[in-house]
Amino acid sequence: EDPSLERHFKGHRDAVTSVDFSPNKKQLASGSMDSYLMIWSMKPQMRAYRFVGHKDAILCVHFSPSGHLVASGSRDKTVRLWITSAKGESTVFKAHTATVRSVHFSSDGQSLVTASDDKTVKVWTVHRQKFLFSLSQHINWVRCARFSPDGRLIVSASDDKTVKLWDKTSRECIHTFCEHGGFVNYVDFHPTGNCIAAGGTDSTVKLWDVRMNRLLQHYQGNSVVNSLSFHPSGNYLVTASNDSTLKILDLLEGRLLYTLHGHQGPATCVVFSREGDLFASGGSDEQVMVWKTNFDAADYGDVVKPQKYGSSVDGPHGIGSEMDCGIHHKKTKSQDSGRTNEPQEEETNLANTLEHIMGQLDVLTQTVSILEQRLTLTEDKLKECLENQQKIIQNKTN
């Protein structure tokens, strides 16, 4: 079956810049040039929340692994961490000296990486938003920064036409990829962490092996690539382009599978859900769209049959005969069938309980941070009142 448009959300008053699914797929977050964060419910007839706080355009949003927090970065130079409840409370911190273009949680939910027009990538603790360190070898705006799945590496994309790979522990740049002919708008890690994909203003998508630092695949299009997202299986990639289309690439066979038309004007952002059965996109038409993937749900490793579509991709130019960075066929479910499911069920229940506890801790920490910020504001106001009173008394005595 072809991918199909499931539903669309209207509520933003300007171009949508970023979208992300909550881990449980019950909510979808979107940021916009209208400076609002919207949290959409995936349940029909459920109301959406509009969160107000940023003073300028929101350029990036990302759910924490627990799903209890959403990070957003803005042109107002701040990052906000929101509790996804009806109140829409948030803590705010000045993250950079210029526009914040990218926010991304580490897979353990403990760290946050941000990227900015001040040419730096910064890493923070999520709890109390404590600054840890800066990565500052880019010589132009940094548009995107992401943690690797294991949290050991960071990748960043910049208007200096490079993609840089960083070691989080040593804080050193371990490789620079210079193959792009234009600004690099977006970069992300393959689910295995063994390769990265990047797209940019030169209308190309490139995939590199980060262990061998070599180019694996190259897709030449005819329009600026604004965003991309790997399918959780690692076998497919979806891109959003200025020509208003979304494209799904088959990485196993190195070819274009689908060209999807839905947005009126540039498609600005796209992301798969954690299970890969859905993907969401946003555009300059102020719309958020949710698409059903419709790949074979039983085995994402099966190659999707080619469809005859009006492709605006000139054709993929594969480097080497196959992807060797972890793109593979999924093991069949019949394996390990002799084993009982009880230990697995216990492990799953324990993991779910721990995840819930971590989520509650996130919320508690955020609530404490919000209260601390309010106390600081109250103290500042009291000081201001006292100073004003002293000035009035001085003026009267004079």
C-alpha positions in Angstrom: 0.0 0.0 0.0 1.1 3.6 -0.7 1.6 6.0 2.2 -1.7 7.9 2.8 -2.7 11.2 4.5 -4.3 10.2 7.8 -5.3 13.7 9.1 -4.2 17.3 9.2 -4.1 19.9 11.9 -4.8 23.6 11.5 -4.1 26.1 14.2 -0.8 27.8 13.5 -0.8 31.3 12.1 2.5 31.1 10.3 4.9 28.6 8.7 5.4 25.3 10.7 9.1 24.8 11.4 9.3 21.6 13.4 7.2 18.5 14.4 7.8 15.6 16.8 5.7 12.7 18.0 5.5 11.8 21.8 7.0 8.4 22.5 3.6 6.9 23.2 2.2 8.5 20.0 -0.7 10.1 21.8 0.5 13.6 21.1 2.3 15.6 18.4 4.2 18.8 19.1 4.8 21.5 16.5 6.6 24.8 16.5 6.0 27.7 14.2 7.1 31.1 13.1 4.0 32.4 15.0 6.0 31.8 18.2 3.5 29.3 19.6 4.1 25.7 20.6 1.1 23.5 19.7 0.5 20.1 21.3 -2.0 18.1 19.2 -3.9 15.1 20.5 -3.8 12.1 18.2 -7.3 11.1 19.5 -10.1 12.5 17.3 -12.2 15.4 18.8 -9.6 16.0 21.5 -8.6 19.7 21.9 -5.2 21.0 21.1 -3.1 23.1 23.5 -1.4 26.3 22.4 1.5 27.1 24.6 2.6 30.8 24.9 6.0 31.8 26.2 8.6 32.5 23.4 8.9 36.1 22.3 9.8 35.2 18.7 9.6 32.3 16.2 10.0 28.7 17.4 12.4 26.9 15.1 12.7 23.5 16.8 10.8 21.1 19.1 11.6 17.7 20.6 9.9 15.4 23.1 11.9 13.9 25.9 12.3 10.1 25.9 9.8 9.9 28.8 7.3 12.0 26.8 6.7 14.3 29.8 8.7 17.2 28.6 9.0 19.1 25.3 12.1 21.2 24.5 11.7 24.2 22.1 14.3 26.6 20.7 13.6 30.1 19.4 14.7 33.1 17.6 14.5 34.9 21.0 17.8 33.1 21.9 16.1 31.0 24.6 15.3 27.3 25.1 12.1 26.4 27.0 11.3 23.0 28.7 7.6 22.5 28.8 5.5 20.2 30.9 2.9 18.8 28.5 -0.1 19.3 30.7 -3.0 21.7 30.2 -1.3 24.5 32.1 1.6 24.6 29.7 4.1 25.6 32.3 7.8 25.9 31.3 11.2 26.8 32.5 13.3 29.1 30.3 17.0 29.7 30.0 19.1 31.9 27.7 20.9 29.2 25.8 22.8 31.2 23.1 23.7 34.7 22.0 21.7 34.2 18.8 18.8 32.3 17.3 18.4 28.7 18.6 17.8 26.4 15.6 18.0 22.9 17.1 17.2 21.1 20.3 17.6 17.4 20.9 17.4 15.1 24.0 19.8 12.3 24.6 18.3 8.8 24.6 18.6 8.6 28.4 16.8 12.0 28.8 19.6 13.4 30.9 21.2 15.8 28.4 20.1 18.3 25.8 22.1 19.5 22.8 21.4 22.9 21.2 22.6 24.6 18.0 22.6 28.2 17.1 23.4 31.1 14.8 26.1 32.0 17.2 28.1 29.2 15.5 28.2 27.0 18.5 26.7 23.7 19.7 26.1 23.5 23.4 25.3 20.6 25.8 23.2 21.0 28.9 21.8 18.9 31.7 18.0 18.6 31.5 17.7 18.8 35.3 18.2 22.5 36.3 19.4 23.2 32.7 23.0 23.4 33.8 25.4 24.3 31.0 28.1 21.7 30.5 30.2 22.6 27.4 30.4 24.2 24.0 31.5 22.8 20.7 32.8 25.7 18.6 34.6 24.9 15.4 31.9 25.8 12.9 32.5 29.1 11.1 28.9 29.9 10.2 25.3 29.3 11.6 24.7 25.8 13.0 21.3 24.6 11.9 21.1 21.1 13.5 22.7 19.0 16.2 21.8 15.5 17.3 23.0 12.9 19.8 23.9 9.4 18.6 21.5 6.7 19.9 24.1 5.6 22.5 24.8 9.2 23.4 28.6 9.0 22.8 28.7 11.1 19.7 27.1 14.4 18.5 26.6 15.4 14.9 26.1 18.9 13.7 25.2 20.6 10.4 26.1 24.1 9.4 25.9 26.9 6.8 29.7 26.5 6.5 28.8 23.6 4.2 30.1 21.0 6.6 28.8 18.2 8.9 30.9 17.7 12.0 31.1 14.6 14.2 32.0 15.1 17.8 33.1 12.9 20.7 30.9 13.8 23.7 33.5 12.7 26.3 36.6 14.3 24.8 34.6 17.2 23.3 36.7 17.0 20.2 35.7 17.1 16.6 36.7 13.6 15.3 35.7 14.2 11.6 34.5 16.8 9.2 32.4 15.8 6.2 32.8 18.4 3.4 31.0 16.9 0.5 28.0 19.3 0.5 28.0 22.1 -2.1 25.7 24.3 -0.1 24.3 25.1 3.4 23.6 21.8 5.4 20.1 22.2 6.8 19.6 18.9 8.7 21.5 15.9 9.9 20.6 12.8 11.9 21.9 9.4 13.0 20.8 6.1 11.6 19.0 4.0 14.3 22.1 1.8 14.6 24.3 4.9 15.2 26.7 3.6 12.5 25.9 6.2 9.8 24.4 9.6 9.3 22.3 11.3 6.7 22.3 15.0 5.8 20.4 17.2 3.4 20.9 20.8 2.3 20.5 23.7 -0.1 22.5 21.8 -2.8 19.3 19.6 -3.2 21.2 16.5 -2.2 20.9 13.9 0.6 24.1 12.2 1.5 24.8 9.2 3.8 28.1 8.5 5.4 29.5 5.6 7.5 30.8 7.2 10.7 33.1 4.4 11.5 35.0 4.5 8.1 34.2 8.2 7.5 33.2 7.4 3.9 30.3 8.4 1.7 27.8 5.5 1.2 24.9 6.9 -0.8 24.1 10.2 -2.6 20.7 11.3 -3.8 20.5 14.2 -6.2 17.2 16.1 -6.3 16.2 19.5 -7.8 15.0 21.3 -4.6 16.4 22.4 -1.2 16.1 19.6 1.4 14.9 21.1 4.7 14.5 18.0 6.9 14.8 14.2 7.0 14.0 11.3 9.3 15.1 7.7 9.4 12.4 5.0 9.7 13.0 3.0 13.0 14.0 -0.1 10.9 16.8 2.0 9.4 15.8 0.8 5.9 14.0 4.0 4.7 14.4 7.7 4.9 11.8 10.4 4.4 12.7 14.0 3.3 10.9 17.3 3.2 11.8 19.8 0.4 11.2 23.3 -0.9 9.3 21.9 -3.9 6.5 21.1 -1.5 7.1 17.3 -1.7 8.0 14.6 0.8 10.1 11.8 -0.6 10.6 8.3 0.8 14.0 6.7 -0.1 14.6 2.9 0.0 18.1 2.7 1.5 18.4 -1.1 0.9 18.1 -0.7 -2.9 19.3 2.9 -3.0 16.4 4.4 -4.9 13.4 6.7 -4.6 10.2 4.9 -3.6 7.6 7.6 -3.3 7.1 11.3 -4.0 4.2 12.6 -1.9 2.3 15.8 -2.6 0.3 17.5 0.2 1.7 20.8 1.3 1.0 24.0 -0.6 4.5 25.6 -0.6 7.8 24.4 0.9 7.6 21.3 3.2 9.8 22.4 6.1 9.9 19.5 8.5 9.2 15.7 8.7 9.6 13.0 11.3 8.7 9.3 11.8 6.9 8.1 14.9 8.9 5.8 17.2 7.2 2.7 15.8 7.4 4.0 12.2 3.8 3.4 11.4 3.2 7.1 11.1 5.1 10.2 10.0 4.3 13.9 10.4 5.2 16.9 8.2 4.9 20.6 8.5 5.0 23.4 5.9 5.0 27.0 5.1 1.2 26.6 4.4 0.8 26.6 8.3 -0.4 23.0 8.2 0.7 19.9 10.2 0.0 16.6 8.3 0.0 13.1 9.7 0.6 10.3 7.2 0.1 6.6 7.5 3.3 4.8 6.4 1.5 1.7 5.2 4.7 -0.4 4.9 4.4 -4.1 5.7 3.7 -4.0 9.4 4.8 -7.6 9.9 8.3 -7.1 8.8 9.8 -3.6 8.1 12.9 -5.4 6.6 11.0 -6.5 3.6 11.8 -4.2 0.6 8.8 -2.2 -0.5 7.9 -2.9 -4.1 8.8 0.0 -6.4 6.0 2.3 -7.4 5.8 4.4 -10.6 5.7 8.0 -9.4 6.6 11.2 -11.0 9.9 11.5 -9.3 11.8 14.8 -9.2 15.0 13.0 -8.0 17.4 12.5 -10.8 18.2 9.1 -9.4 20.3 7.8 -6.5 24.0 7.4 -7.0 24.9 4.6 -4.7 28.5 4.5 -3.4 29.3 0.7 -3.2 26.8 -2.1 -3.8 25.1 -2.0 -0.4 24.7 -0.1 2.8 26.9 -1.7 5.4 26.1 0.5 8.4 23.3 -1.7 9.8 20.6 -1.5 7.2 19.4 -5.1 7.2 16.4 -7.4 7.1 14.6 -7.8 10.4 14.8 -11.2 12.0 11.7 -13.2 11.7 9.5 -13.7 14.7 9.8 -17.5 14.6 13.3 -17.3 16.0 13.5 -18.0 19.8 10.0 -19.4 19.6 11.0 -22.2 22.0 11.6 -19.7 24.8 9.0 -18.6 27.2 7.7 -15.1 27.2 7.4 -14.7 30.9 10.9 -13.3 31.6 10.5 -10.9 28.6 7.1 -9.7 30.0 8.7 -9.1 33.4 11.5 -7.1 31.8 9.0 -5.1 29.8 6.9 -4.4 32.9 10.0 -3.3 34.8 11.2 -1.1 32.0 7.8 0.5 31.7 7.7 1.1 35.5 11.2 2.6 35.4 10.3 4.8 32.4 7.2 6.0 34.3 9.3 6.9 37.4 11.8 8.7 35.2 9.0 10.6 33.6 7.5 11.6 37.0 11.0 12.7 38.1 11.3 14.9 35.0 8.0 16.6 35.9 9.0 17.0 39.5 12.3 18.5 38.6 10.7 20.8 36.1 8.1 21.9 38.7 10.9 22.7 41.2 12.7 24.7 38.5 9.5 26.6 37.6 9.0 27.4 41.3 12.6 28.5 41.6 12.3 30.8 38.6 9.1 32.3 40.1 10.8 32.9 43.5 13.7 34.6 41.7 11.2 36.8 39.9 9.4 37.6 43.1 12.7 38.5 44.9 13.7 40.7 42.0 10.3 42.5 42.2 10.6 43.0 46.0 14.1 44.4 45.6 12.8 46.8 42.9 10.0 47.9 45.1 12.3 48.5 48.1 14.7 50.5 45.9 11.9 52.6 44.6 10.7 53.2 48.2 14.2 54.2 49.3 14.4 56.6 46.3 11.0 58.2 47.3 12.2 58.6 50.9 15.5 60.1 49.8 13.7 62.6 47.5 11.3 63.6 50.3 14.2 64.2 52.8 16.1 66.2 50.2 
